[in-house]
Amino acid sequence: MNPSVERILITNDDGIHAPGLGVLLEVAQSLAEEVWVVAPDNDQSGISHALSLHHPLRVSRYGGRRYSVSGTPADCVAMAVCQLMDHPPQLLLSGINHGANLGVETVFSGTVGAAMAGLLLGIPSIALSQTSTRRETIRWETARQLAGGVIRQLLAAGWDSTACLNVNFPDVPADQALPMEITSQGTGRMESLQITGRTDLREQGYFWLSIDRHDRPDEDGTETAVIAKGGISVTPLRFERTEPGVAEKLRRQLTEN
């Protein structure tokens, strides 16, 4: 793949006004002359690659090539490529997410979901996330300084059209970050899902769903292990999720029975 691109589409799952999208816009503008922004009109974290098939989508224009969509990150990619843009982008960038997307949590991630939607449409796609140890403080400057170089390296190397890339930046100053490594997804830090019940001022019940995380180390070579030591992780992701070991075991047992 030629490392130079003329047209980039950027999106996210944190919404059109998210600070990470502003950082990504700066990065994208350093890579291409034509940058399109099509992002959700509100926070869509945890929505994965859902498509809105049962209600209409509304588009708002913010001037130039900047739009918001009343839907999911995958909706934004579909709207951009199939409706708003005169030509498909040569690269899709999703993020920069507020917090890491590691391990099994990538299944739920709207940031990764947008990149998977780009993959489905045949567009080279990269999801980018900035790790944060504390939610109220995030090192946007690390992603701002490092993302452009990482993307250029990946474009120059090229990757197979059956995968999108999941990139995570460590929670360290940019000048302390270790070189990027190609990683496996691994388990990540998700422990369990928790549901907390509460009562509103009208004495009606409601619930909050949250994710519990642990700090146990992951295996060497996984994105969580690389991030923990201060490196930049790059994981190729694909749609194929078949577990060959279980499939073979089932075939064997069903044949025997």
C-alpha positions in Angstrom: 0.0 0.0 0.0 1.3 3.5 -0.9 2.0 5.4 2.4 0.5 8.6 0.9 -3.3 9.0 1.0 -5.5 11.7 -0.5 -8.8 11.1 1.3 -9.4 10.0 4.9 -12.6 9.4 6.8 -12.6 9.7 10.6 -15.2 8.7 13.1 -15.5 7.6 16.7 -17.9 6.2 19.3 -17.5 9.1 21.9 -19.4 11.5 19.8 -18.9 14.5 17.4 -17.7 16.8 20.2 -15.3 14.4 21.9 -11.8 15.7 22.5 -10.3 12.5 21.0 -11.9 13.2 17.7 -10.3 16.6 17.6 -6.9 15.1 18.2 -7.6 12.6 15.4 -8.6 15.4 13.1 -5.2 17.0 13.6 -3.5 13.7 12.9 -5.5 13.0 9.8 -4.9 16.5 8.4 -1.2 15.9 8.7 -1.6 12.7 6.5 -4.1 13.8 3.8 -5.4 17.0 2.2 -9.0 15.8 2.2 -10.4 14.7 5.6 -14.0 13.8 6.2 -15.5 13.7 9.7 -18.7 11.7 10.2 -19.3 10.8 13.8 -22.3 10.0 16.1 -24.2 12.9 17.5 -23.9 11.5 21.0 -21.8 8.9 23.0 -22.1 5.4 21.5 -19.5 3.7 23.6 -20.1 -0.1 24.0 -22.3 -0.3 20.9 -19.9 -2.6 19.0 -20.7 -2.7 15.2 -24.4 -2.4 15.5 -26.4 -1.0 12.6 -29.7 1.0 13.0 -32.1 -1.1 11.0 -35.3 -0.2 12.8 -35.3 3.6 12.9 -34.3 6.4 10.6 -31.0 8.2 10.7 -30.7 12.0 10.7 -27.6 13.8 9.5 -26.5 17.3 10.7 -23.8 19.2 8.9 -21.3 21.3 10.8 -19.7 22.9 7.7 -17.2 21.6 5.2 -16.8 17.9 5.4 -17.9 17.6 9.0 -21.2 15.7 9.8 -22.9 14.0 12.8 -25.3 11.1 12.5 -28.1 10.1 14.9 -26.8 6.5 15.0 -23.9 4.2 15.8 -20.3 4.4 14.6 -21.0 1.7 12.0 -24.0 3.8 10.8 -21.6 6.7 10.5 -19.3 4.7 8.3 -22.1 3.5 6.1 -23.6 6.9 5.7 -20.3 8.5 4.9 -19.2 5.9 2.3 -22.6 5.2 0.7 -24.3 8.6 0.9 -22.2 11.6 1.9 -18.9 11.2 0.2 -18.5 11.5 -3.5 -15.7 8.9 -3.6 -14.8 6.3 -1.0 -12.0 7.1 1.4 -8.6 5.5 1.0 -8.3 5.1 4.8 -10.7 5.0 7.7 -9.5 6.1 11.2 -11.7 5.6 14.2 -11.0 7.3 17.6 -9.1 8.5 19.3 -11.0 6.6 22.0 -11.0 7.9 25.6 -9.4 4.8 27.2 -7.9 1.6 25.9 -9.6 -1.1 23.9 -7.9 -4.3 24.9 -8.7 -8.0 24.9 -12.3 -9.2 24.9 -13.6 -5.7 25.4 -12.9 -5.0 21.7 -16.0 -7.1 21.0 -18.1 -4.3 22.7 -16.1 -1.4 21.4 -17.8 1.1 19.1 -14.4 2.4 18.2 -13.3 -1.0 16.9 -16.9 -1.5 15.6 -16.4 1.4 13.2 -13.1 0.0 11.9 -14.8 -3.4 11.4 -17.6 -1.6 9.4 -14.9 -0.1 7.2 -13.4 -3.5 6.8 -16.8 -4.8 5.7 -16.9 -2.1 3.0 -13.4 -2.9 1.8 -11.7 0.2 3.3 -8.3 -0.1 5.1 -9.3 0.8 8.6 -7.6 1.5 11.9 -9.1 1.9 15.4 -7.0 4.1 17.8 -7.3 4.4 21.6 -5.4 6.3 24.2 -4.9 4.3 27.4 -5.8 6.1 30.6 -5.2 5.0 34.2 -7.5 7.6 35.6 -10.6 8.6 33.6 -10.4 12.3 34.5 -6.9 12.6 33.2 -5.9 11.3 29.8 -2.7 11.9 27.8 -4.1 13.2 24.6 -0.7 14.7 23.8 0.8 11.1 23.6 -1.6 10.1 20.9 -1.3 13.5 19.2 2.5 13.1 18.9 2.7 9.4 18.1 -0.4 8.6 16.0 0.8 10.1 12.7 4.1 8.2 12.7 2.4 5.0 13.6 -0.2 5.3 10.8 2.5 6.2 8.3 4.5 3.1 9.3 1.5 0.8 9.0 0.5 2.3 5.6 4.0 1.7 4.3 4.0 -1.9 5.6 0.5 -2.6 4.3 -1.8 -5.2 5.7 -4.2 -7.9 4.4 -7.7 -6.8 3.4 -9.2 -9.4 5.7 -8.3 -7.5 8.8 -8.5 -4.0 10.4 -6.0 -2.8 13.0 -6.6 -2.0 16.6 -4.0 0.5 17.9 -3.5 1.4 21.6 -1.2 4.1 22.9 0.2 3.7 26.5 -0.5 6.0 29.4 3.0 7.5 29.4 4.4 10.7 27.9 5.1 10.4 24.2 8.9 10.5 24.7 8.7 7.6 27.1 6.7 5.3 24.9 8.4 2.2 23.6 8.2 1.2 19.9 5.1 -0.3 18.6 4.7 -4.1 18.5 2.4 -6.3 16.5 0.3 -8.0 19.2 -2.4 -10.6 19.7 -5.7 -9.7 21.3 -5.3 -11.7 24.5 -7.8 -11.7 27.4 -7.5 -8.1 28.5 -8.7 -6.8 31.8 -12.4 -7.4 31.8 -13.5 -9.3 34.9 -17.3 -9.3 34.8 -20.4 -7.3 34.1 -22.2 -5.6 37.0 -25.7 -4.3 37.2 -26.6 -1.8 39.9 -30.2 -1.0 40.7 -31.3 2.4 41.8 -34.5 4.4 42.3 -35.2 7.8 40.7 -36.9 10.8 42.3 -40.3 9.5 41.1 -39.6 6.2 42.9 -39.2 4.3 39.6 -36.5 1.7 39.4 -33.7 1.9 36.9 -30.3 0.1 36.4 -26.7 1.0 35.5 -24.6 -1.6 33.7 -20.8 -1.4 34.2 -17.6 -3.4 33.6 -15.4 -4.6 36.4 -11.7 -4.8 35.4 -8.7 -6.5 37.0 -5.0 -5.8 37.0 -3.7 -9.3 36.4 -0.9 -9.5 33.8 -1.8 -11.0 30.4 0.4 -13.3 28.3 3.5 -12.0 26.6 2.9 -10.6 23.2 -0.7 -9.5 23.9 -1.8 -5.9 23.6 -2.4 -5.6 27.3 1.1 -6.8 28.1 2.6 -4.4 25.6 0.6 -1.5 26.9 1.5 -2.3 30.5 5.2 -1.9 29.8 4.7 1.4 27.9 4.6 0.2 24.3 2.2 0.8 21.4 0.1 -2.2 20.5 -1.1 -3.0 17.0 -3.5 -6.0 16.7 -5.0 -7.2 13.4 -8.6 -8.1 13.9 -11.0 -10.0 11.6 -14.6 -11.2 11.5 -13.8 -14.9 11.6 -14.3 -16.1 15.1 -14.6 -19.8 14.7 -12.9 -21.7 17.5 -11.3 -24.7 15.6 -10.5 -26.7 18.7 -14.1 -26.7 19.9 -15.4 -27.3 16.4 -13.2 -30.4 16.0 -14.2 -31.7 19.4 -17.9 -31.3 18.6 -17.5 -33.1 15.3 -15.6 -35.9 16.9 -18.2 -36.4 19.8 -21.2 -36.1 17.5 -19.6 -38.7 15.1 -19.0 -41.1 18.0 -22.5 -40.7 19.2 
